[in-house]
Amino acid sequence: MRIEHDFLGEIQIQDEVYYGVQTTRALENFIITGHRMNTDFIASFGIVKAAAAKANMRTGRMPIKIGNAIVQAAQEIIEGKLHDQFIVDCIQGGAGTSMNMNANEVIANRALEILGEAKGNYALISPNNHVNMAQSTNDVMPTAMRICTITKAKKLIAALEDMAAAFTVKGDSFNHILKMGRTHLQDAVPITLGQEFYAYVEATKRAIKRIRENVKNMHFVNMGATAVGTGLNAEPEYIAFVIEELSRLTGEEIHSAANLVDATQNTDQIAEISSALKVTALAFCKIASDLRLMSSGPRCGLGELSLPARQPGSSIMPGKVNPVIPEVVNQVAYQVIGNDLVISLAVENGQFELNVMEPVMAYNLFNSLTILTNVVNTLNHKCVKDIEANEERCREMIDKSVGIVTALLPHIGYEQSSAIAKEALKTGASVKELVISKGLLTAAQLEIILSPSEMTQPGIAGKQFLK
């Protein structure tokens, strides 16, 4: 054991661990979610600490030997090492101070170890004086949040781009299949199955654009703002240097916020990116519901699509297969919507020079980014790529539908079309049969009028004989 102290007193800590007294207090105080910090978030703290140490060495304030040891320790964290030493709960009081000190203590003790010194020898390398030099939790925490968001958003955008490509492939393969379109869950007019999937492509592309636009704001950080945005204890040169180092370490163009006080007080940009994720979730929730409905049955529902069977669907009904992948998409969407509400409430509850609710914002934002990425990949690889169309079923419903009578309006008029629809519903006869039997149009004319091209792209085919 080793003994560490803060201004509240002394605590015994196992010598094998890299965290210290403040992390230990947080572990005792915040037993909330049972979830530790996200791995990308931990790596983001490593990036911030490495950038700060490099900037402090450039100003001459940080001794080179100590600074290099801190950078090496932080780099190990960036690479995924020592993550088991980040033990504080994700939801905590203190605006993220426990997270920041967890990083400071782990890096300080690992840096001491690199220099051949014992853990806890803070007279040589201090978590506060050295690892946290020219910093405050109030600029470290929001900067790490933004870097983590950029990292996670890249993964989500990549998943969405793959999803858009998969929807396009299905749209191409299904575009010749005519089926009944529906409004109000009632028969409307025909559409091709491909057109429906192309609509999913556009919704996905809008999601990508929306997320990209909001991620741009995450490139503006408040490093050097320190406690309240005034830059107390941070030299102007350091502020410029730390932004340069962050850009090098992340490979992104990181910028200093135009107003560091504003960037320390206000978290509305977190609400914006969360809102973009919520809207993405809403779009995919609708798509998932469409897939569930179109695949319903298989014999007593719509049955237009066959989703790949991924697991038995019942503990009591033999042979039953459920649309489990679209179902999980729906559930993830509900969670993302709930996360967005939490973030909205947290953003609203900032006071004066700081919003102390950043831990719960980070927890929910990173959860949304992670589960959206996972579920989009799941929908793509476990469902969409292997969807098959039931062409005969689509054709059968088109033939039985009264909705196709709408396509006859330009040719036989509204009154006759209404009469045909009424008679078809009453007698069970098809629209085609009634129109031909009454001599309103010939079978050849109907074949063109009711063809996929004419039904879904009006005016292309019928003009050749209906001028």
Secondary structure, DSSP 8 states (H G I E B T S, - for coil): -EEEEETTEEEEE-TT-S--HHHHHHHHH--SSS----HHHHHHHHHHHHHHHHHHHHHT-S-HHHHHHHHHHHHHHHTTTTGGG--S-SS-SSTTHHHHHHHHHHHHHHHHHHTT--TT-TTTS-IIIIITTT--HHHHHHHHHHHHHHHHHHHHHHHHHHHHHHHHHHHHHHTT-EEEEEETTEEEEEEEHHHHHHHHHHHHHHHHHHHHHHHGGGGEE-TT-TTTSS-TT--HHHHHHHHHHHHHHHTS--EE-S-HHHHHH--HHHHHHHHHHHHHHHHHHHHHHHHHHHT--SSSS---EE----SB--SSSTT-B--HHHHHHHHHHHHHHHHHHHHHHHHHT-BTTB-TTHHHHHHHHHHHHHHHHHHHHHHHHHTGGG-EE-HHHHHHHHHH-SGGGGGGHHHH-HHHHHHHHHHHHHH---HHHHHHHTTSS-HHHHHHHTSHHHHHSTTSSGGGT--
